[in-house]
Amino acid sequence: MSKLRFRITLQKQTSVRDEQGNVVTSWSDMGTVWSSYEPNPNRWREFFSGDATISESYARFTARYRTDITPANRLVFENKIYDIVNVVDDSKKKYVWIIGKVSENGE
């Protein structure tokens, strides 16, 4: 197990009403935690869509066990936003592995 030496910020999506009564969706911080970071070159692909080339890159993060992380959340690491694809905890409930994909829209 690699050392938890990187900081990641976990975020959850929230919805509020603006002054006109419209629902506005934003992201709020759930917390910043220590994590390991492992880029996953085996889960990388590039494909063409119309005139654009689209690439997807994935990474695995390991953090201390938490029960509130789901694929509905996202994380921020080194100014990049990662959509959470999967969350797996170990059988001893000591760590949680988070598989993230670099967000396409960055919002």
N, CA, C and O atoms as CSV, one atom per row, in Angstrom:
chain,resi,resn,atom,element,x,y,z
A,1,MET,N,N,0.856,-1.170,0.000
A,1,MET,CA,C,0.000,0.000,0.000
A,1,MET,C,C,0.904,1.234,0.000
A,1,MET,O,O,1.797,1.364,0.837
A,2,SER,N,N,0.664,2.110,-0.922
A,2,SER,CA,C,1.470,3.329,-0.976
A,2,SER,C,C,1.037,4.287,0.128
A,2,SER,O,O,-0.050,4.163,0.693
A,3,LYS,N,N,1.891,5.220,0.413
A,3,LYS,CA,C,1.621,6.167,1.495
A,3,LYS,C,C,0.537,7.162,1.092
A,3,LYS,O,O,0.408,7.533,-0.075
A,4,LEU,N,N,-0.225,7.574,2.075
A,4,LEU,CA,C,-1.262,8.581,1.850
A,4,LEU,C,C,-0.596,9.950,1.982
A,4,LEU,O,O,-0.579,10.544,3.060
A,5,ARG,N,N,-0.051,10.440,0.871
A,5,ARG,CA,C,0.726,11.676,0.936
A,5,ARG,C,C,0.204,12.784,0.046
A,5,ARG,O,O,0.819,13.846,-0.053
A,6,PHE,N,N,-0.934,12.546,-0.606
A,6,PHE,CA,C,-1.539,13.569,-1.458
A,6,PHE,C,C,-2.859,14.033,-0.845
A,6,PHE,O,O,-3.532,13.270,-0.153
A,7,ARG,N,N,-3.220,15.284,-1.102
A,7,ARG,CA,C,-4.484,15.822,-0.598
A,7,ARG,C,C,-5.502,15.815,-1.731
A,7,ARG,O,O,-5.230,16.305,-2.827
A,8,ILE,N,N,-6.677,15.254,-1.453
A,8,ILE,CA,C,-7.780,15.318,-2.402
A,8,ILE,C,C,-8.967,15.953,-1.687
A,8,ILE,O,O,-9.143,15.791,-0.480
A,9,THR,N,N,-9.769,16.669,-2.446
A,9,THR,CA,C,-10.982,17.267,-1.907
A,9,THR,C,C,-12.176,16.544,-2.497
A,9,THR,O,O,-12.350,16.493,-3.715
A,10,LEU,N,N,-12.997,15.985,-1.619
A,10,LEU,CA,C,-14.215,15.303,-2.040
A,10,LEU,C,C,-15.336,16.321,-2.116
A,10,LEU,O,O,-15.458,17.188,-1.251
A,11,GLN,N,N,-16.156,16.214,-3.156
A,11,GLN,CA,C,-17.248,17.171,-3.352
A,11,GLN,C,C,-18.555,16.446,-3.629
A,11,GLN,O,O,-18.573,15.359,-4.205
A,12,LYS,N,N,-19.659,17.078,-3.202
A,12,LYS,CA,C,-20.991,16.555,-3.501
A,12,LYS,C,C,-21.782,17.633,-4.228
A,12,LYS,O,O,-21.559,18.830,-4.044
A,13,GLN,N,N,-22.699,17.180,-5.049
A,13,GLN,CA,C,-23.514,18.098,-5.834
A,13,GLN,C,C,-24.663,18.609,-4.967
A,13,GLN,O,O,-25.314,17.843,-4.256
A,14,THR,N,N,-24.896,19.915,-5.043
A,14,THR,CA,C,-25.986,20.522,-4.298
A,14,THR,C,C,-26.825,21.368,-5.244
A,14,THR,O,O,-26.338,21.864,-6.260
A,15,SER,N,N,-28.083,21.520,-4.892
A,15,SER,CA,C,-28.992,22.349,-5.689
A,15,SER,C,C,-29.631,23.390,-4.783
A,15,SER,O,O,-30.104,23.081,-3.689
A,16,VAL,N,N,-29.634,24.625,-5.259
A,16,VAL,CA,C,-30.264,25.725,-4.530
A,16,VAL,C,C,-31.080,26.546,-5.522
A,16,VAL,O,O,-30.885,26.449,-6.733
A,17,ARG,N,N,-31.978,27.340,-5.003
A,17,ARG,CA,C,-32.770,28.235,-5.853
A,17,ARG,C,C,-32.120,29.613,-5.859
A,17,ARG,O,O,-31.719,30.127,-4.814
A,18,ASP,N,N,-32.021,30.209,-7.057
A,18,ASP,CA,C,-31.472,31.557,-7.163
A,18,ASP,C,C,-32.585,32.575,-6.904
A,18,ASP,O,O,-33.707,32.202,-6.561
A,19,GLU,N,N,-32.273,33.849,-7.067
A,19,GLU,CA,C,-33.221,34.921,-6.776
A,19,GLU,C,C,-34.466,34.865,-7.658
A,19,GLU,O,O,-35.530,35.333,-7.254
A,20,GLN,N,N,-34.341,34.295,-8.866
A,20,GLN,CA,C,-35.479,34.176,-9.771
A,20,GLN,C,C,-36.256,32.876,-9.550
A,20,GLN,O,O,-37.253,32.633,-10.230
A,21,GLY,N,N,-35.821,32.052,-8.623
A,21,GLY,CA,C,-36.505,30.800,-8.348
A,21,GLY,C,C,-36.014,29.622,-9.178
A,21,GLY,O,O,-36.559,28.522,-9.077
A,22,ASN,N,N,-34.999,29.842,-9.989
A,22,ASN,CA,C,-34.435,28.754,-10.794
A,22,ASN,C,C,-33.537,27.870,-9.937
A,22,ASN,O,O,-32.862,28.348,-9.025
A,23,VAL,N,N,-33.539,26.586,-10.240
A,23,VAL,CA,C,-32.659,25.660,-9.534
A,23,VAL,C,C,-31.262,25.755,-10.142
A,23,VAL,O,O,-31.080,25.591,-11.348
A,24,VAL,N,N,-30.296,26.020,-9.293
A,24,VAL,CA,C,-28.906,26.139,-9.712
A,24,VAL,C,C,-28.125,25.006,-9.047
A,24,VAL,O,O,-28.184,24.826,-7.831
A,25,THR,N,N,-27.403,24.258,-9.854
A,25,THR,CA,C,-26.615,23.144,-9.348
A,25,THR,C,C,-25.167,23.571,-9.190
A,25,THR,O,O,-24.591,24.197,-10.080
A,26,SER,N,N,-24.586,23.227,-8.051
A,26,SER,CA,C,-23.173,23.533,-7.812
A,26,SER,C,C,-22.572,22.393,-7.009
A,26,SER,O,O,-23.259,21.435,-6.653
A,27,TRP,N,N,-21.275,22.508,-6.726
A,27,TRP,CA,C,-20.569,21.485,-5.968
A,27,TRP,C,C,-20.077,22.095,-4.666
A,27,TRP,O,O,-19.564,23.214,-4.649
A,28,SER,N,N,-20.235,21.353,-3.572
A,28,SER,CA,C,-19.739,21.829,-2.280
A,28,SER,C,C,-18.775,20.787,-1.711
A,28,SER,O,O,-18.916,19.589,-1.955
A,29,ASP,N,N,-17.798,21.268,-0.952
A,29,ASP,CA,C,-16.778,20.390,-0.395
A,29,ASP,C,C,-17.345,19.530,0.732
A,29,ASP,O,O,-18.049,20.022,1.613
A,30,MET,N,N,-17.029,18.250,0.686
A,30,MET,CA,C,-17.361,17.315,1.769
A,30,MET,C,C,-16.209,17.231,2.757
A,30,MET,O,O,-16.400,16.924,3.933
A,31,GLY,N,N,-15.013,17.509,2.259
A,31,GLY,CA,C,-13.828,17.446,3.095
A,31,GLY,C,C,-12.595,17.200,2.263
A,31,GLY,O,O,-12.676,16.755,1.118
A,32,THR,N,N,-11.455,17.495,2.850
A,32,THR,CA,C,-10.163,17.252,2.216
A,32,THR,C,C,-9.456,16.181,3.027
A,32,THR,O,O,-9.343,16.286,4.249
A,33,VAL,N,N,-8.981,15.148,2.337
A,33,VAL,CA,C,-8.394,13.985,3.019
A,33,VAL,C,C,-7.051,13.632,2.394
A,33,VAL,O,O,-6.741,14.027,1.270
A,34,TRP,N,N,-6.262,12.876,3.155
A,34,TRP,CA,C,-4.999,12.352,2.646
A,34,TRP,C,C,-5.290,11.132,1.792
A,34,TRP,O,O,-6.195,10.354,2.093
A,35,SER,N,N,-4.524,10.970,0.730
A,35,SER,CA,C,-4.770,9.887,-0.219
A,35,SER,C,C,-3.484,9.493,-0.918
A,35,SER,O,O,-2.519,10.256,-0.960
A,36,SER,N,N,-3.487,8.285,-1.466
A,36,SER,CA,C,-2.443,7.928,-2.421
A,36,SER,C,C,-3.020,8.185,-3.808
A,36,SER,O,O,-4.234,8.300,-3.976
A,37,TYR,N,N,-2.151,8.271,-4.782
A,37,TYR,CA,C,-2.564,8.534,-6.164
A,37,TYR,C,C,-1.797,7.606,-7.074
A,37,TYR,O,O,-0.569,7.541,-7.028
A,38,GLU,N,N,-2.536,6.884,-7.906
A,38,GLU,CA,C,-1.920,5.988,-8.879
A,38,GLU,C,C,-2.597,6.185,-10.231
A,38,GLU,O,O,-3.739,5.764,-10.415
A,39,PRO,N,N,-1.907,6.817,-11.176
A,39,PRO,CA,C,-2.496,6.901,-12.514
A,39,PRO,C,C,-2.656,5.496,-13.066
A,39,PRO,O,O,-1.825,4.626,-12.808
A,40,ASN,N,N,-3.696,5.277,-13.808
A,40,ASN,CA,C,-3.968,3.937,-14.325
A,40,ASN,C,C,-3.841,3.944,-15.844
A,40,ASN,O,O,-4.826,4.186,-16.541
A,41,PRO,N,N,-2.648,3.683,-16.367
A,41,PRO,CA,C,-2.463,3.706,-17.820
A,41,PRO,C,C,-3.231,2.588,-18.530
A,41,PRO,O,O,-3.452,2.666,-19.738
A,42,ASN,N,N,-3.635,1.558,-17.801
A,42,ASN,CA,C,-4.410,0.480,-18.414
A,42,ASN,C,C,-5.860,0.877,-18.658
A,42,ASN,O,O,-6.570,0.224,-19.423
A,43,ARG,N,N,-6.298,1.954,-18.003
A,43,ARG,CA,C,-7.655,2.430,-18.218
A,43,ARG,C,C,-7.590,3.811,-18.859
A,43,ARG,O,O,-8.049,4.797,-18.283
A,44,TRP,N,N,-7.036,3.866,-20.011
A,44,TRP,CA,C,-6.928,5.106,-20.772
A,44,TRP,C,C,-7.335,4.790,-22.182
A,44,TRP,O,O,-6.973,3.746,-22.726
A,45,ARG,N,N,-8.084,5.684,-22.774
A,45,ARG,CA,C,-8.440,5.454,-24.173
A,45,ARG,C,C,-8.638,6.780,-24.877
A,45,ARG,O,O,-8.880,7.819,-24.262
A,46,GLU,N,N,-8.526,6.702,-26.170
A,46,GLU,CA,C,-8.705,7.879,-27.014
A,46,GLU,C,C,-9.577,7.453,-28.184
A,46,GLU,O,O,-9.352,6.408,-28.794
A,47,PHE,N,N,-10.571,8.272,-28.487
A,47,PHE,CA,C,-11.436,7.937,-29.603
A,47,PHE,C,C,-11.875,9.221,-30.298
A,47,PHE,O,O,-11.687,10.321,-29.779
A,48,PHE,N,N,-12.450,9.064,-31.458
A,48,PHE,CA,C,-12.856,10.203,-32.268
A,48,PHE,C,C,-14.369,10.363,-32.208
A,48,PHE,O,O,-15.117,9.387,-32.267
A,49,SER,N,N,-14.799,11.599,-32.092
A,49,SER,CA,C,-16.214,11.922,-32.087
A,49,SER,C,C,-16.392,13.142,-32.983
A,49,SER,O,O,-16.053,14.260,-32.595
A,50,GLY,N,N,-16.920,12.925,-34.170
A,50,GLY,CA,C,-17.036,14.028,-35.124
A,50,GLY,C,C,-15.656,14.507,-35.511
A,50,GLY,O,O,-14.822,13.718,-35.953
A,51,ASP,N,N,-15.407,15.807,-35.346
A,51,ASP,CA,C,-14.105,16.385,-35.676
A,51,ASP,C,C,-13.152,16.426,-34.489
A,51,ASP,O,O,-12.020,16.891,-34.618
A,52,ALA,N,N,-13.603,15.941,-33.329
A,52,ALA,CA,C,-12.787,16.060,-32.124
A,52,ALA,C,C,-12.219,14.705,-31.705
A,52,ALA,O,O,-12.822,13.657,-31.935
A,53,THR,N,N,-11.053,14.758,-31.089
A,53,THR,CA,C,-10.457,13.586,-30.469
A,53,THR,C,C,-10.740,13.671,-28.983
A,53,THR,O,O,-10.445,14.682,-28.345
A,54,ILE,N,N,-11.307,12.619,-28.437
A,54,ILE,CA,C,-11.655,12.596,-27.025
A,54,ILE,C,C,-10.784,11.562,-26.339
A,54,ILE,O,O,-10.662,10.432,-26.810
A,55,SER,N,N,-10.179,11.951,-25.227
A,55,SER,CA,C,-9.377,10.994,-24.477
A,55,SER,C,C,-9.935,10.889,-23.059
A,55,SER,O,O,-10.447,11.861,-22.503
A,56,GLU,N,N,-9.825,9.708,-22.498
A,56,GLU,CA,C,-10.254,9.458,-21.132
A,56,GLU,C,C,-9.069,8.923,-20.360
A,56,GLU,O,O,-8.385,8.010,-20.823
A,57,SER,N,N,-8.821,9.474,-19.204
A,57,SER,CA,C,-7.763,8.934,-18.362
A,57,SER,C,C,-8.311,8.719,-16.958
A,57,SER,O,O,-9.126,9.494,-16.458
A,58,TYR,N,N,-7.840,7.649,-16.344
A,58,TYR,CA,C,-8.335,7.222,-15.044
A,58,TYR,C,C,-7.204,7.209,-14.029
A,58,TYR,O,O,-6.026,7.183,-14.385
A,59,ALA,N,N,-7.588,7.228,-12.749
A,59,ALA,CA,C,-6.618,7.107,-11.669
A,59,ALA,C,C,-7.292,6.407,-10.499
A,59,ALA,O,O,-8.515,6.420,-10.359
A,60,ARG,N,N,-6.457,5.795,-9.663
A,60,ARG,CA,C,-6.972,5.179,-8.438
A,60,ARG,C,C,-6.428,5.952,-7.252
A,60,ARG,O,O,-5.231,6.226,-7.162
A,61,PHE,N,N,-7.319,6.294,-6.355
A,61,PHE,CA,C,-6.977,6.990,-5.121
A,61,PHE,C,C,-7.306,6.063,-3.957
A,61,PHE,O,O,-8.332,5.383,-3.971
A,62,THR,N,N,-6.440,6.037,-2.956
A,62,THR,CA,C,-6.687,5.263,-1.744
A,62,THR,C,C,-6.743,6.245,-0.590
A,62,THR,O,O,-5.840,7.062,-0.410
A,63,ALA,N,N,-7.818,6.160,0.195
A,63,ALA,CA,C,-7.995,7.054,1.338
A,63,ALA,C,C,-8.447,6.231,2.545
A,63,ALA,O,O,-8.801,5.061,2.404
A,64,ARG,N,N,-8.436,6.833,3.707
A,64,ARG,CA,C,-8.966,6.170,4.891
A,64,ARG,C,C,-10.450,5.897,4.686
A,64,ARG,O,O,-11.135,6.635,3.978
A,65,TYR,N,N,-10.930,4.850,5.300
A,65,TYR,CA,C,-12.302,4.394,5.116
A,65,TYR,C,C,-13.307,5.500,5.459
A,65,TYR,O,O,-13.199,6.169,6.486
A,66,ARG,N,N,-14.270,5.665,4.578
A,66,ARG,CA,C,-15.409,6.578,4.764
A,66,ARG,C,C,-16.630,5.908,4.160
A,66,ARG,O,O,-16.517,5.118,3.222
A,67,THR,N,N,-17.789,6.226,4.697
A,67,THR,CA,C,-19.025,5.634,4.181
A,67,THR,C,C,-19.790,6.580,3.261
A,67,THR,O,O,-20.787,6.181,2.659
A,68,ASP,N,N,-19.341,7.818,3.145
A,68,ASP,CA,C,-20.125,8.820,2.420
A,68,ASP,C,C,-19.636,9.091,0.997
A,68,ASP,O,O,-20.089,10.052,0.375
A,69,ILE,N,N,-18.738,8.285,0.471
A,69,ILE,CA,C,-18.237,8.498,-0.889
A,69,ILE,C,C,-18.980,7.573,-1.839
A,69,ILE,O,O,-19.017,6.360,-1.635
A,70,THR,N,N,-19.578,8.158,-2.891
A,70,THR,CA,C,-20.319,7.382,-3.884
A,70,THR,C,C,-19.976,7.902,-5.286
A,70,THR,O,O,-19.345,8.951,-5.418
A,71,PRO,N,N,-20.384,7.179,-6.324
A,71,PRO,CA,C,-20.174,7.688,-7.686
A,71,PRO,C,C,-20.949,8.977,-7.994
A,71,PRO,O,O,-20.720,9.598,-9.032
A,72,ALA,N,N,-21.851,9.376,-7.115
A,72,ALA,CA,C,-22.537,10.659,-7.303
A,72,ALA,C,C,-21.640,11.836,-6.929
A,72,ALA,O,O,-21.939,12.983,-7.263
A,73,ASN,N,N,-20.536,11.546,-6.232
A,73,ASN,CA,C,-19.590,12.580,-5.821
A,73,ASN,C,C,-18.497,12.749,-6.874
A,73,ASN,O,O,-18.464,12.046,-7.884
A,74,ARG,N,N,-17.622,13.684,-6.613
A,74,ARG,CA,C,-16.431,13.868,-7.444
A,74,ARG,C,C,-15.297,14.267,-6.526
A,74,ARG,O,O,-15.509,14.535,-5.344
A,75,LEU,N,N,-14.080,14.307,-7.076
A,75,LEU,CA,C,-12.947,14.746,-6.268
A,75,LEU,C,C,-12.073,15.687,-7.082
A,75,LEU,O,O,-12.091,15.676,-8.313
A,76,VAL,N,N,-11.314,16.495,-6.368
A,76,VAL,CA,C,-10.386,17.430,-6.996
A,76,VAL,C,C,-8.988,17.074,-6.514
A,76,VAL,O,O,-8.735,16.973,-5.313
A,77,PHE,N,N,-8.086,16.887,-7.473
A,77,PHE,CA,C,-6.693,16.562,-7.173
A,77,PHE,C,C,-5.813,17.351,-8.123
A,77,PHE,O,O,-5.958,17.256,-9.342
A,78,GLU,N,N,-4.897,18.131,-7.559
A,78,GLU,CA,C,-3.965,18.952,-8.339
A,78,GLU,C,C,-4.691,19.757,-9.417
A,78,GLU,O,O,-4.286,19.765,-10.579
A,79,ASN,N,N,-5.745,20.418,-9.024
A,79,ASN,CA,C,-6.546,21.300,-9.886
A,79,ASN,C,C,-7.249,20.575,-11.026
A,79,ASN,O,O,-7.708,21.218,-11.971
A,80,LYS,N,N,-7.341,19.252,-10.958
A,80,LYS,CA,C,-8.108,18.481,-11.936
A,80,LYS,C,C,-9.320,17.893,-11.236
A,80,LYS,O,O,-9.248,17.471,-10.082
A,81,ILE,N,N,-10.424,17.873,-11.946
A,81,ILE,CA,C,-11.647,17.296,-11.415
A,81,ILE,C,C,-11.772,15.869,-11.932
A,81,ILE,O,O,-11.624,15.613,-13.127
A,82,TYR,N,N,-12.044,14.947,-11.020
A,82,TYR,CA,C,-12.234,13.538,-11.357
A,82,TYR,C,C,-13.660,13.134,-11.010
A,82,TYR,O,O,-14.101,13.296,-9.872
A,83,ASP,N,N,-14.379,12.606,-11.998
A,83,ASP,CA,C,-15.677,12.003,-11.733
A,83,ASP,C,C,-15.418,10.649,-11.098
A,83,ASP,O,O,-14.593,9.879,-11.590
A,84,ILE,N,N,-16.112,10.354,-10.015
A,84,ILE,CA,C,-15.913,9.070,-9.345
A,84,ILE,C,C,-16.686,8.000,-10.098
A,84,ILE,O,O,-17.903,8.090,-10.261
A,85,VAL,N,N,-15.965,6.991,-10.551
A,85,VAL,CA,C,-16.542,5.900,-11.332
A,85,VAL,C,C,-16.938,4.736,-10.429
A,85,VAL,O,O,-17.980,4.113,-10.631
A,86,ASN,N,N,-16.094,4.443,-9.427
A,86,ASN,CA,C,-16.361,3.314,-8.544
A,86,ASN,C,C,-15.692,3.551,-7.203
A,86,ASN,O,O,-14.667,4.229,-7.117
A,87,VAL,N,N,-16.281,2.986,-6.159
A,87,VAL,CA,C,-15.739,3.072,-4.810
A,87,VAL,C,C,-15.774,1.665,-4.218
A,87,VAL,O,O,-16.819,1.014,-4.212
A,88,VAL,N,N,-14.630,1.203,-3.722
A,88,VAL,CA,C,-14.535,-0.139,-3.141
A,88,VAL,C,C,-13.833,-0.021,-1.796
A,88,VAL,O,O,-12.777,0.603,-1.695
A,89,ASP,N,N,-14.419,-0.621,-0.764
A,89,ASP,CA,C,-13.748,-0.615,0.531
A,89,ASP,C,C,-13.120,-1.976,0.791
A,89,ASP,O,O,-13.552,-2.996,0.255
A,90,ASP,N,N,-12.086,-1.961,1.631
A,90,ASP,CA,C,-11.457,-3.242,1.958
A,90,ASP,C,C,-12.292,-3.953,3.021
A,90,ASP,O,O,-13.134,-3.337,3.674
A,91,SER,N,N,-12.059,-5.221,3.183
A,91,SER,CA,C,-12.880,-6.032,4.090
A,91,SER,C,C,-12.710,-5.627,5.556
A,91,SER,O,O,-13.579,-5.906,6.383
A,92,LYS,N,N,-11.607,-4.980,5.875
A,92,LYS,CA,C,-11.363,-4.555,7.260
A,92,LYS,C,C,-11.885,-3.153,7.536
A,92,LYS,O,O,-11.794,-2.656,8.658
A,93,LYS,N,N,-12.432,-2.521,6.502
A,93,LYS,CA,C,-12.958,-1.160,6.605
A,93,LYS,C,C,-11.895,-0.174,7.120
A,93,LYS,O,O,-12.162,0.695,7.951
A,94,LYS,N,N,-10.689,-0.350,6.590
A,94,LYS,CA,C,-9.584,0.541,6.937
A,94,LYS,C,C,-9.325,1.560,5.830
A,94,LYS,O,O,-8.997,2.716,6.098
A,95,TYR,N,N,-9.477,1.110,4.570
A,95,TYR,CA,C,-9.232,1.972,3.419
A,95,TYR,C,C,-10.395,1.901,2.445
A,95,TYR,O,O,-11.216,0.985,2.493
A,96,VAL,N,N,-10.446,2.879,1.571
A,96,VAL,CA,C,-11.405,2.882,0.477
A,96,VAL,C,C,-10.637,3.230,-0.790
A,96,VAL,O,O,-9.812,4.144,-0.805
A,97,TRP,N,N,-10.924,2.482,-1.855
A,97,TRP,CA,C,-10.294,2.748,-3.144
A,97,TRP,C,C,-11.293,3.471,-4.011
A,97,TRP,O,O,-12.433,3.029,-4.159
A,98,ILE,N,N,-10.873,4.581,-4.586
A,98,ILE,CA,C,-11.734,5.421,-5.418
A,98,ILE,C,C,-11.168,5.426,-6.826
A,98,ILE,O,O,-10.024,5.827,-7.038
A,99,ILE,N,N,-11.964,4.984,-7.786
A,99,ILE,CA,C,-11.556,5.044,-9.186
A,99,ILE,C,C,-12.170,6.307,-9.769
A,99,ILE,O,O,-13.387,6.492,-9.733
A,100,GLY,N,N,-11.319,7.175,-10.306
A,100,GLY,CA,C,-11.785,8.435,-10.864
A,100,GLY,C,C,-11.382,8.589,-12.316
A,100,GLY,O,O,-10.330,8.115,-12.744
A,101,LYS,N,N,-12.243,9.263,-13.064
A,101,LYS,CA,C,-11.974,9.575,-14.475
A,101,LYS,C,C,-11.899,11.089,-14.595
A,101,LYS,O,O,-12.771,11.793,-14.085
A,102,VAL,N,N,-10.884,11.591,-15.253
A,102,VAL,CA,C,-10.756,13.031,-15.430
A,102,VAL,C,C,-12.030,13.550,-16.093
A,102,VAL,O,O,-12.455,13.044,-17.132
A,103,SER,N,N,-12.624,14.553,-15.483
A,103,SER,CA,C,-13.884,15.088,-15.962
A,103,SER,C,C,-13.717,15.740,-17.319
A,103,SER,O,O,-12.756,16.472,-17.556
A,104,GLU,N,N,-14.666,15.467,-18.213
A,104,GLU,CA,C,-14.613,16.040,-19.561
A,104,GLU,C,C,-14.941,17.514,-19.579
A,104,GLU,O,O,-14.343,18.278,-20.336
A,105,ASN,N,N,-15.898,17.925,-18.741
A,105,ASN,CA,C,-16.311,19.327,-18.796
A,105,ASN,C,C,-15.645,20.200,-17.740
A,105,ASN,O,O,-15.694,21.426,-17.839
A,106,GLY,N,N,-15.030,19.599,-16.743
A,106,GLY,CA,C,-14.293,20.378,-15.747
A,106,GLY,C,C,-15.138,21.273,-14.894
A,106,GLY,O,O,-14.611,22.199,-14.277
A,107,GLU,N,N,-16.437,21.038,-14.829
A,107,GLU,CA,C,-17.312,21.900,-14.025
A,107,GLU,C,C,-17.630,21.248,-12.710
A,107,GLU,O,O,-18.355,21.822,-11.896
